[in-house]
Amino acid sequence: MSDETKDLSRRGFIGAGGAALLGGMVFGALPLEGKDAAGPAAGALPKKWDETYDVVVVGTGFAGLAAAIEARLKGASVLVIEKMPVYGGNSIINGGDFAAAGNSFQKEAGVQDSPELMLKDMLKAGSNLNHPALARLVAERSNEALEWCRTYIGAKFTRLNFHGGHSVKRSVQTYNQSGSGLVNPLLDKATSLGVKVVLRTKMTRLVTGKEGRIVGLEVRTGYKWPDEASGTPSFIKARRAVVLAAGGFSQNVALRQIHDPRLTPKFESTNHPGATGEAILAACSAGAMDVQMDWIQLGPWTSPDEPGFGHGPQVCERIVGYGLMVDPANGKRFFKETGNRKERADAIIALGHPVIIVGDSYAIGKQVVPKVLGKAMEVGVVKKFSTLEALAAEYGVPVQPFLDQVARWNGFVEKNKDADFDCKLFPDSKPTVTAPFYAMRLWPRVHHTMGGLVVNAEAQVIGFDMKPVKGLYAAGEITGGVHGAVRLGSVAMSDCVVNGRIAGMNAGGEKAWS
Amino acid sequence: MSDETKDLSRRGFIGAGGAALLGGMVFGALPLEGKDAAGPAAGALPKKWDETYDVVVVGTGFAGLAAAIEARLKGASVLVIEKMPVYGGNSIINGGDFAAAGNSFQKEAGVQDSPELMLKDMLKAGSNLNHPALARLVAERSNEALEWCRTYIGAKFTRLNFHGGHSVKRSVQTYNQSGSGLVNPLLDKATSLGVKVVLRTKMTRLVTGKEGRIVGLEVRTGYKWPDEASGTPSFIKARRAVVLAAGGFSQNVALRQIHDPRLTPKFESTNHPGATGEAILAACSAGAMDVQMDWIQLGPWTSPDEPGFGHGPQVCERIVGYGLMVDPANGKRFFKETGNRKERADAIIALGHPVIIVGDSYAIGKQVVPKVLGKAMEVGVVKKFSTLEALAAEYGVPVQPFLDQVARWNGFVEKNKDADFDCKLFPDSKPTVTAPFYAMRLWPRVHHTMGGLVVNAEAQVIGFDMKPVKGLYAAGEITGGVHGAVRLGSVAMSDCVVNGRIAGMNAGGEKAWS
């Protein structure tokens, strides 16, 4: 692959119409549709297998590539398939932060941490819906996984960051502040070990053999996303096991709405457009059990005025607690600005329309890196105003109620106590009085699907018969249970590498069925 | 059946060890276990069918019997199977309250109501996770369903009740304050129409035919709950359709813990012991999609000092807001006493041990019917004390902190404003000062599973391919989506009768496949 492809960062790449478009397209052409579709009972063996590998991995993100490497190191022949025309899935557009308890950056900075503390943070964020053994596994092996990425894979990590919900600074970031800083070295390592990686190859069905064992999969090679009729059907035998690492379903509107009916096409997603979850459905059709699919995380920091993840979140998240968030319909605050992701997103959704966040020059100057602000203003997501009246006019906010609300907020800031919503105010928060003023519209986007396939601590997929589905492993966002109700920022990388490696080792170590 | 059997009310019948016991037993012998088990792909047709009906209904609660009657009225031959040695499931131990918007009792009492208001209440309780079309269906047809029960089925309803979370008095109760007041007339009607009902017959598997159509089921006849090896395998052909109305999984500890890991064997259930959900799993193994299985409702009003639903809840629920709830470990309050079911249960679970609720003679005398109090004291769940010190000694509460807390609470009551937890205090609440004092220990029990099979408004079960599973219908607690995050009290009956009837009509109206 070219360096250009390798360095591709898709943050901001996703068009605004993506989610709505997919809702219709994907469900017009699901894996099991067509006259030959006959439900899971019909998953008969093909007349012949077109290709044979020991282990077949579905997905080219952190989890899939980590699994492929470990399976290969067990002596297995390994194929990795990717339905999109580019590899890396959401991993390659991720911010490159890896939570690792007790990592060397923490030690250098004098930060006290432990797997127990990370576990505690994960369980608190997850409302204790996390499968405890899975959460513990990620916390306990997070630093080992980080070190594996650094020393064996050769990924460069350069700084220690803080993420909301963590008790301490725990997240180590790639040199290029992007998941590509890990995806690319993983891909290099995998291919250097002899793993075969093919793009535009979509799994349409798992093939079940005797006693419910997964023996391979049906794919479409030369698949041109999102044309479900494209490509050529083909059967790939997996002699040892299949590993599913195909990500979540944030971009699948119809499936989202089954699990959380509020998440209509009004909600776009920060995810890459292929995050549509057909692999989860295909696995369930083959007997795998799903769990906690209704815990779908929205980012409250995205703006309808730019596509994808965008540049606004880095402004919004820095000024919460320094500026105020108001409902443009009445000019009033409606929730504490420093509430967590879920609380704020729920509050905005309940209003039913975008809200605005406002900061003055003091807040912006103190909290936002000039380059970030410049970019956000350049794309037009953050706007600057010489007066609060002009700001109100721009967003159609009733002027006097808005000015009254700012005055009320300023009173709270002076007393360092929000009497209305108990927003956390920082010691250096100041009243919003210094022109120019900045504002940005906010409307949540779907960011992560916590639910997915049930797995055990060996990364085996559990079926509706409550037993492992033979020959089937899974890791990463396609699984459920690690994060419970809410995934903390930067734990996705830890989860994917820890469990991807386990899945790969166990899949590679399976006894061949033929 | 004998009148004795018919009048059986199983409220309070379930032994304390039931849940823990079931956890082990049920999952030692799941439907798909054994050397012939081969996952859903193996669901081949039997060599011969032992019996044939047009429609086979699984479950003898409100939903199953309503479905059987409507299917029979469509001209279908109908078999209803029940795995337990008694019919009625949870329906027969339910309190007999039926929420119906705009019912005649409301009109007589001058209560203004509408389906829109009932829908609003359901969506609010359900945190808008309800499938809107399903919730609307129940609200809009609730009164029609009630009238059908009264006029066509002949069930007697005699009083109008209020239930928490409803905007108005909306719940009409059976003459005997038990679900048996509806189950028995439904059963009489069904058998008089020629529906066959058999007990001790457990579905172990759905049988899938061509193109994924459900064509019948495998059962064990003469099944002796909970011995999974008991009974004789048998195949029943369903020429038109199968209707699943087998209830939820509150008593299935292993399955509960997959979806909400907090719900260990420490939590018993108010449900009948057979509420173990194998029918949900069997349906999913046959391609049906499940939804919102992690929304499991606990009643915060049950006591570890009596089994099942018990007598305590009727004391507890009447004195919240009049008396205080404390953590015996430190004598302090920990949550608002008038929080909703979920909030209170979550708060008690977070403490990790039973709490106590305390009321004085004023609160008890004003709020609790003497007969109810007498029964609760007779079984020992509510205890009486001449002093607060004696009460503290009984439950091992540190005395002085407890007395301080009661004094603090009394101060809030006097000001009619709880400064600690914002508990709703009623205009006639009075300080807890009048001996004798009463107390009861509280520990939540699993009460209802909101999640289940995905259905559409025609009661068709939806598969993982997002399309209806041909020949398969479902209604009642086995389904998910109607109630969203929280089911309101008394809407279970409305849901079961409305959707049971729809399932029966549509199943009975299917074209026979053979």
Interface residues (C-beta under 8 A of the other chain):
Chain A: F27 L30 P31 L32 E33 A37 A38 G39 P40 A41 A42 G43 A44 N128 L129 N130 H131 P132 T208 K210 E211 G212 A254 L255 I258 H259 D260 P261 R262 L281 A282 C284 S285 A286 G287 M289 D290 V291 Q292 M293 D294 W295 V454 I462 G463 F464 D465 M466 K467 V469 G481
Chain B: F27 L30 P31 L32 E33 A37 A38 G39 P40 A41 A42 G43 A44 N128 L129 N130 H131 P132 T208 K210 E211 G212 A254 L255 I258 H259 D260 P261 R262 L281 A282 C284 S285 A286 G287 M289 D290 V291 Q292 M293 D294 W295 V454 I462 G463 F464 D465 M466 K467 V469 G481
